[in-house]
């Protein structure tokens, strides 16, 4: 499985950060659904007594991303489901200012991790790259229909 997405437009970068912040305020973890047309963040909190809630936000591939590549589980199942903790992800996005490019990529560097590469423009005009690795859990195919 492979995935890589890149956002360059400042308007979409700000919108992406706001959505992640909103989702983090609802729940500490989310399910990331990746397919060739879109990237979905799905939040589902189930409580035994009250029932719970679920919501999702969809980023359309052709509107938000300058680059979007996916190679799913197989040719007929060209999609990926994974679980991501939002606390550190949200913190990394909010910690930096003057973001030029945001790249999200699945990587094998640390087993089961999502790499977020943030390209920054410094005061002196030099470009700096900050890379974060976030642990993820892949969701097996037999559980996809339950999401």
Contact map, one row per residue, 1 for C-alpha under 8 A:
111000000000000000000000000000000000000000000000000000000000000000000111100000010000000000000000000000000000000000000000000000000000000000000000000
111100000000000000000000000000000000000000000000000000000000000000001111000000000000000000000000000000001110000000000000000000000000000000000000000
111110000000000000000000000000000000000000000000000000000000000000011110000000000000000000000000000000011100000000000000000000000000000000000000000
011111000000000000000000000000000000000000000000000000000000000000111100000000000000000000000000000000111100000000000000000000000000000000000000000
001111100000000000000000000000000000000000000000000000000000000011111000000000000000000000000000000000111000000000000000000000000000000000000000000
000111110000000000000000000000000000000000000000000000000000000011110000000000000000000000000000000011110000000000000000000000000000000000000000000
000011111001100000000000000000000000000000000000000000000000000111100000000000000000000000000000000011100000000000000000000000000000000000000000000
000001111101100000000000000000000000000000000000000000000000000011000000000000000000000000000000000111000000000000000000000000000000000000000000000
000000111111100000000000000000000000000000000000000000000000000100000000000000000000000000000000000110000000000000000000000000000000000000000000000
000000011111110000000000000000000000000000000000000000000000000000000000000000000000000000000000001100000000000000000000000000000000000000000000000
000000001111111000000000000000000000000000000000000000000000000000000000000000000000000000000000000000000000000000000000000000000000000000000000000
000000111111111100000000000000000000000000000000000000000000000100000000000000000000000000000000000000000000000000000000000000000000000000000000000
000000111111111110000000000000000000000000000000000000000000000000000000000000000000000000000000001001000000000000000000000000000000000000000000000
000000000111111111000000000000000000000000000000000000000000000000000000000000000000000000000000000000000000000000000000000000000000000000000000000
000000000011111111100000000000000000000000000000000000000000000000000000000000000000000000000000000000000000000000000000000000000000000000000000000
000000000001111111110000000000000000000000000000000000000000000000000000000000000000000000000000000000000000000000000000000000000000000000000000000
000000000000111111111000000000000000000000000000000000000000000000000000000000000000000001001100000000000000000000000000000000000000000000000000000
000000000000011111111100000000000000000000000000000000000000000000000000000000000000000000000000000000000000000000000000000000000000000000000000000
000000000000001111111110000000000000000000000000000000001000000000000000000000000000000000000000000000000000000000000000000000000000000000000000000
000000000000000111111111000000000000000000000000000000000000000000000000000000000000010001000000000000000000000000000000000000000000000000000000000
000000000000000011111111100000000000000000000000000000000000000000000000000000000000000001000000000000000000000000000000000000000000000000000000000
000000000000000001111111110000000000000000000000000000000000000000000000000000000000000000000000000000000000000000000000000000000000000000000000000
000000000000000000111111111000000000000000100000000000000000000000000000000000000000010000000000000000000000000000000000000000000000000000000000000
000000000000000000011111111110000000000000000000000000000000000000000000000000000000011001000000000000000000000000000000000000000000000000000000000
000000000000000000001111111100000000000000000000000000000000000000000000000000000000000000000000000000000000000000000000000000000000000000000000000
000000000000000000000111111100000000000000100000000000000000000000000000000000000000000000000000000000000000000000000000000000000000000000000000000
000000000000000000000011111111000000000000111000000000000000000000000000000000000000010000000000000000000000000000000000000000000000000000000000000
000000000000000000000001111111000000000000000000000000000000000000000000000000000000111000000000000000000000000000000000000000000000000000000000000
000000000000000000000001001111100000000000100000000000000000000000000000000000000011111000000000000000000000000000000000000000000000000000000000000
000000000000000000000000001111110000000011110000000000000000000000000000000000000011110000000000000000000000000000000000000000000000000000000000000
000000000000000000000000000011111000000111100000000000000000000000000000000000001111000000000000000000000000000000000000000000000000000000000000000
000000000000000000000000000001111100001111000000000000000000000000000000000000011111000000000000000000000000000000000000000000000000000000000000000
000000000000000000000000000000111110001111000000000000000000000000000000000000111100000000000000000000000000000000000000000000000000000000000000000
000000000000000000000000000000011111011100000000000000000000000000000100000000111000000000000000000000000000000000000000000000000000000000000000000
000000000000000000000000000000001111111000000000000000000000000000000101000001110000000000000000000000000000000000000000000000000000000000000000000
000000000000000000000000000000000111110000000000000000000000100000011100000001100000000000000000000000000000000000000000000000000000000000000000000
000000000000000000000000000000000011111000000000000000000001110000000000000000000000000000000000000000000000000000000000000000000000000000000000000
000000000000000000000000000000000111111100000000000000000111100000000000000000000000000000000000000000000000000000000000000000000000000000000000000
000000000000000000000000000000011110111110000000000000000111100000000000000000000000000000000000000000000000000000000000000000000000000000000000000
000000000000000000000000000000111100011111000000000000011110000000000000000000000000000000000000000000000000000000000000000000000000000000000000000
000000000000000000000000000001111000001111100000000000011100000000000000000000000000000000000000000000000000000000000000000000000000000000000000000
000000000000000000000000000001111000000111110000000001111000000000000000000000000000000000000000000000000000000000000000000000000000000000000000000
000000000000000000000010011011100000000011111000000001110000000000000000000000000000000000000000000000000000000000000000000000000000000000000000000
000000000000000000000000001001000000000001111100000111100000000000000000000000000000000000000000000000000000000000000000000000000000000000000000000
000000000000000000000000001000000000000000111110000111000000000000000000000000000000000000000000000000000000000000000000000000000000000000000000000
000000000000000000000000000000000000000000011111001110000000000000000000000000000000000000000000000000000000000000000000000000000000000000000000000
000000000000000000000000000000000000000000001111111100000000000000000000000000000000000000000000000000000000000000000000000000000000000000000000000
000000000000000000000000000000000000000000000111111100000000000000000000000000000000000000000000000000000000000000000000000000000000000000000000000
000000000000000000000000000000000000000000000011111000000000000000000000000000000000000000000000000000000000000000000000000000000000000000000000000
000000000000000000000000000000000000000000000011111100000000000000000000000000000000000000000000000000000000000000000000000000000000000000000000000
000000000000000000000000000000000000000000000111111110000000000000000000000000000000000000000000000000000000000000000000000000000000000000000000000
000000000000000000000000000000000000000000011111011111000000000000000000000000000000000000000000000000000000000000000000000000000000000000000000000
000000000000000000000000000000000000000000011100001111100000000000000000000000000000000000000000000000000000000000000000000000000000000000000000000
000000000000000000000000000000000000000001111000000111110000000000000000000000000000000000000000000000000000000000000000000000000000000000000000000
000000000000000000000000000000000000000001110000000011111000000000000000000000000000000000000000000000000000000000000000000000000000000000000000000
000000000000000000000000000000000000000111100000000001111100000000000000000000000000000000000000000000000000000000000000000000000000000000000000000
000000000000000000100000000000000000000111000000000000111110000000000000000000000000000000000000000000000000000000000000000000000000000000000000000
000000000000000000000000000000000000011110000000000000011111000000000000000000000000000000000000000000000000000000000000000000000000000000000000000
000000000000000000000000000000000000011100000000000000001111101100000000000000000000000000000000000000000000000000000000000000000000000000000000000
000000000000000000000000000000000000111000000000000000000111111110000000000000000000000000000000000000000000000000000000000000000000000000000000000
000000000000000000000000000000000001111000000000000000000011111110010000000000000000000000000000000000000000000000000000000000000000000000000000000
000000000000000000000000000000000000100000000000000000000001111111000000000000000000000000000000000000000000000000000000000000000000000000000000000
000000000000000000000000000000000000000000000000000000000011111110000000000000000000000000000000000000000000000000000000000000000000000000000000000
000000101001000000000000000000000000000000000000000000000011111111000000000000000000000000000000000000000000000000000000000000000000000000000000000
000011110000000000000000000000000000000000000000000000000001111111110000000000000000000000000000000000000000000000000000000000000000000000000000000
000011110000000000000000000000000000000000000000000000000000010111110000000000000000000000000000000000000000000000000000000000000000000000000000000
000111100000000000000000000000000000000000000000000000000000000011111000000000000000000000000000000000000000000000000000000000000000000000000000000
001111000000000000000000000000000001000000000000000000000000100011111100000000000000000000000000000000000000000000000000000000000000000000000000000
011110000000000000000000000000000001000000000000000000000000000000111110000000000000000000000000000000000000000000000000000000000000000000000000000
111100000000000000000000000000000111000000000000000000000000000000011111000001100000000000000000000000000000000000000000000000000000000000000000000
111000000000000000000000000000000000000000000000000000000000000000001111110001100000000000000000000000000000000000000000000000000000000000000000000
110000000000000000000000000000000010000000000000000000000000000000000111111011110000000000000000000000000000000000000000000000000000000000000000000
100000000000000000000000000000000000000000000000000000000000000000000011111011110000000000000000000000000000000000000000000000000000000000000000000
000000000000000000000000000000000000000000000000000000000000000000000011111111000000000000000000000000000000000000000000000000000000000000000000000
000000000000000000000000000000000000000000000000000000000000000000000001111111000000000000000000000000000000000000000000000000000000000000000000000
000000000000000000000000000000000000000000000000000000000000000000000000011111000000000000000000000000000000000000000000000000000000000000000000000
000000000000000000000000000000000000000000000000000000000000000000000001111111100000000000000000000000000000000000000000000000000000000000000000000
000000000000000000000000000000000011000000000000000000000000000000000111111111110000000000000000000000000000000000000000000000000000000000000000000
000000000000000000000000000000001111000000000000000000000000000000000111100011111000000000000000000000000000000000000000000000000000000000000000000
100000000000000000000000000000011110000000000000000000000000000000000001100001111100000000000000000000000000000000000000000000000000000001000000000
000000000000000000000000000000111100000000000000000000000000000000000000000000111110000000000000000000000000000000000000000000000000000001110001000
000000000000000000000000000000111000000000000000000000000000000000000000000000011111000000000000000000000000000000000000000000000000000111100000000
000000000000000000000000000011110000000000000000000000000000000000000000000000001111100000000000000000000000000000000000000000000000000111100000000
000000000000000000000000000011110000000000000000000000000000000000000000000000000111110000000000000000000000000000000000000000000000011110000000000
000000000000000000000000000111000000000000000000000000000000000000000000000000000011111110000000000000000000000000000000000000000000011100000000000
000000000000000000010011001111000000000000000000000000000000000000000000000000000001111111000000000000000000000000000000000000000000000000000000000
000000000000000000000001000110000000000000000000000000000000000000000000000000000000111111100000000000000000000000000000000000000000000000000000000
000000000000000000000000000000000000000000000000000000000000000000000000000000000000111111110000000000000000000000000000000000000000010000000000000
000000000000000000000000000000000000000000000000000000000000000000000000000000000000111111111000000000000000000000000000000000000000010000000000000
000000000000000010011001000000000000000000000000000000000000000000000000000000000000011111111100000000000000000000000000000000000000000000000000000
000000000000000000000000000000000000000000000000000000000000000000000000000000000000001111111110000000000000000000000000000000000000000000000000000
000000000000000000000000000000000000000000000000000000000000000000000000000000000000000111111111000000000000000000000000000000000001000000000000000
000000000000000010000000000000000000000000000000000000000000000000000000000000000000000011111111000000000000000000000000000000000000000000000000000
000000000000000010000000000000000000000000000000000000000000000000000000000000000000000001111111100000000000000000000000000000000000000000000000000
000000000000000000000000000000000000000000000000000000000000000000000000000000000000000000111111100000000000000000000000000000000000000000000000000
000000000000000000000000000000000000000000000000000000000000000000000000000000000000000000011111111000000000000000000001000000000000000000000000000
000000000000000000000000000000000000000000000000000000000000000000000000000000000000000000000111111000000000000000000001000000000000000000000000000
000000000000000000000000000000000000000000000000000000000000000000000000000000000000000000000001111100000000000000000001110000000000000000000000000
000000000100100000000000000000000000000000000000000000000000000000000000000000000000000000000001111111000000000000000111100000000000000000000000000
000000011100000000000000000000000000000000000000000000000000000000000000000000000000000000000000011111000000000000000111100000000000000000000000000
000001111000000000000000000000000000000000000000000000000000000000000000000000000000000000000000001111100000000000001111000000000000000000000000000
000001110000100000000000000000000000000000000000000000000000000000000000000000000000000000000000001111110000000000011110000000000000000000000000000
000111100000000000000000000000000000000000000000000000000000000000000000000000000000000000000000000011111000000000111100000000000000000000000000000
001111000000000000000000000000000000000000000000000000000000000000000000000000000000000000000000000001111100000001111000000000000000000000000000000
011110000000000000000000000000000000000000000000000000000000000000000000000000000000000000000000000000111110000001110000000000000000000000000000000
011100000000000000000000000000000000000000000000000000000000000000000000000000000000000000000000000000011111000111100000000000000000000000000000000
010000000000000000000000000000000000000000000000000000000000000000000000000000000000000000000000000000001111111111100000000000000000000000000000000
000000000000000000000000000000000000000000000000000000000000000000000000000000000000000000000000000000000111111110000000000000000000000000000000000
000000000000000000000000000000000000000000000000000000000000000000000000000000000000000000000000000000000011111010000000000000000000000000000000000
000000000000000000000000000000000000000000000000000000000000000000000000000000000000000000000000000000000011111110000000000000000000100000000000000
000000000000000000000000000000000000000000000000000000000000000000000000000000000000000000000000000000000011111110000000000000000000000000000000000
000000000000000000000000000000000000000000000000000000000000000000000000000000000000000000000000000000000111011111000000000000000000001111000000000
000000000000000000000000000000000000000000000000000000000000000000000000000000000000000000000000000000000111111111100000000000000000111100000000000
000000000000000000000000000000000000000000000000000000000000000000000000000000000000000000000000000000011110000111110000000000000000111100000000000
000000000000000000000000000000000000000000000000000000000000000000000000000000000000000000000000000000111110000011111000000000000011110000000000000
000000000000000000000000000000000000000000000000000000000000000000000000000000000000000000000000000001111000000001111100000000000011110000000000000
000000000000000000000000000000000000000000000000000000000000000000000000000000000000000000000000000011110000000000111110000000001111000000000000000
000000000000000000000000000000000000000000000000000000000000000000000000000000000000000000000000001111100000000000011111000000001110000000000000000
000000000000000000000000000000000000000000000000000000000000000000000000000000000000000000000000001111000000000000001111100000111100000000000000000
000000000000000000000000000000000000000000000000000000000000000000000000000000000000000000000001111110000000000000000111110000111100000000000000000
000000000000000000000000000000000000000000000000000000000000000000000000000000000000000000000000011100000000000000000011111011110000000000000000000
000000000000000000000000000000000000000000000000000000000000000000000000000000000000000000000000010000000000000000000001111111110000000000000000000
000000000000000000000000000000000000000000000000000000000000000000000000000000000000000000000000000000000000000000000000111111000000000000000000000
000000000000000000000000000000000000000000000000000000000000000000000000000000000000000000000000000000000000000000000000011111000000000000000000000
000000000000000000000000000000000000000000000000000000000000000000000000000000000000000000000000000000000000000000000000111111100000000000000000000
000000000000000000000000000000000000000000000000000000000000000000000000000000000000000000000000000000000000000000000000111111110000000000000000000
000000000000000000000000000000000000000000000000000000000000000000000000000000000000000000000000000000000000000000000011110011111000000000000000000
000000000000000000000000000000000000000000000000000000000000000000000000000000000000000000000000000000000000000000000011110001111100000000000000000
000000000000000000000000000000000000000000000000000000000000000000000000000000000000000000000000000000000000000000001111000000111110000000000000000
000000000000000000000000000000000000000000000000000000000000000000000000000000000000000000000000000000000000000000001111000000011111000000000000000
000000000000000000000000000000000000000000000000000000000000000000000000000000000000000000000000000000000000000000111100000000001111100000000000000
000000000000000000000000000000000000000000000000000000000000000000000000000000000000000000010000000000000000000000111000000000000111110000000000000
000000000000000000000000000000000000000000000000000000000000000000000000000000000000000000000000000000000000010011110000000000000011111000000000000
000000000000000000000000000000000000000000000000000000000000000000000000000000000001100110000000000000000000000011110000000000000001111100000000000
000000000000000000000000000000000000000000000000000000000000000000000000000000000001100000000000000000000000000111000000000000000000111110000000000
000000000000000000000000000000000000000000000000000000000000000000000000000000000111100000000000000000000000000111000000000000000000011111000000000
000000000000000000000000000000000000000000000000000000000000000000000000000000000111000000000000000000000000000100000000000000000000001111100000000
000000000000000000000000000000000000000000000000000000000000000000000000000000011110000000000000000000000000000100000000000000000000000111110000000
000000000000000000000000000000000000000000000000000000000000000000000000000000001110000000000000000000000000000000000000000000000000000011111011000
000000000000000000000000000000000000000000000000000000000000000000000000000000001000000000000000000000000000000000000000000000000000000001111111000
000000000000000000000000000000000000000000000000000000000000000000000000000000000000000000000000000000000000000000000000000000000000000000111111000
000000000000000000000000000000000000000000000000000000000000000000000000000000000000000000000000000000000000000000000000000000000000000000011111100
000000000000000000000000000000000000000000000000000000000000000000000000000000000000000000000000000000000000000000000000000000000000000000111111111
000000000000000000000000000000000000000000000000000000000000000000000000000000001000000000000000000000000000000000000000000000000000000000111111111
000000000000000000000000000000000000000000000000000000000000000000000000000000000000000000000000000000000000000000000000000000000000000000000111111
000000000000000000000000000000000000000000000000000000000000000000000000000000000000000000000000000000000000000000000000000000000000000000000011111
000000000000000000000000000000000000000000000000000000000000000000000000000000000000000000000000000000000000000000000000000000000000000000000011111
